Amino acid sequence: MAYDEDLAGRIREILGPERGVEEKRMFGGLAFLVGGNMCVAVSGQGGLLVRVPPEDTDKLAARAHAGPMVMAGRETRGWLRVDTAGVRTTRQLRSWVARAVGCVRALPPK
């Protein structure tokens, strides 16, 4: 499945004012990096992958339309998968993207 081009465009609009944003095709989707750190990605399986502080993973995964990100059969702490229904509105998407940007801005740039 190809990633959602519309969702990618909406993310570009939100990240427009941010400095140090790059896009890279990864894992069948499109990743957005800020300061060299992966921030969010439009998943080729649908929905959004969001970077969050590892200690917040469980709390945020309990939200509607969100859950743990699983790669190679293993849950990845510090990452969430948000279903398409959880990013339908600009307000929903902006909230997840802002959370991810805040997370990666706290990391050293690569």
C-alpha positions, -999 to +999 in steps of 0.1 A: +000+000+000+013+034-009+013+061+018-014+088+020-002+117-002-029+140+013-018+133+048+018+140+038+008+173+023-011+183+055+020+175+075+042+196+052+018+225+059+021+221+096+059+216+095+064+245+071+076+270+097+100+245+114+137+247+106+157+217+097+129+196+082+137+168+058+116+141+041+128+106+034+110+076+020+114+048+045+096+015+052+070+020+025+061+054+038+073+089+041+093+101+072+097+136+083+129+144+101+135+175+122+172+182+131+181+148+116+158+129+140+128+111+127+097+129+140+066+116+123+059+093+093+030+087+070+028+049+071+025+028+041+001+007+061-021+037+068-022+063+095+006+081+112+037+071+132+045+095+159+076+099+180+069+105+217+090+104+249+094+067+258+080+073+293+048+086+278+042+057+254+018+037+275-003+068+285-006+081+250-012+046+235-044+045+256-059+075+237-086+069+211-072+059+177-036+055+190-017+024+199+019+011+202+040+009+170+050-027+163+079-035+140+091-070+134+067-083+160+081-060+187+066-030+203+087+001+199+088+023+229+088+060+221+067+055+190+029+053+184+007+044+155-022+067+151-051+055+129-064+077+101-095+084+122-072+100+148-057+126+123-088+135+103-090+171+115-063+197+114-065+201+151-059+163+157-030+162+133-014+194+146-016+180+181+003+148+172+029+166+151+035+192+177+040+165+203+065+148+180+084+180+172+087+187+209+101+153+215+128+155+188+137+191+196+148+178+230+172+153+213+207+163+201+207+170+164+222+144+141 
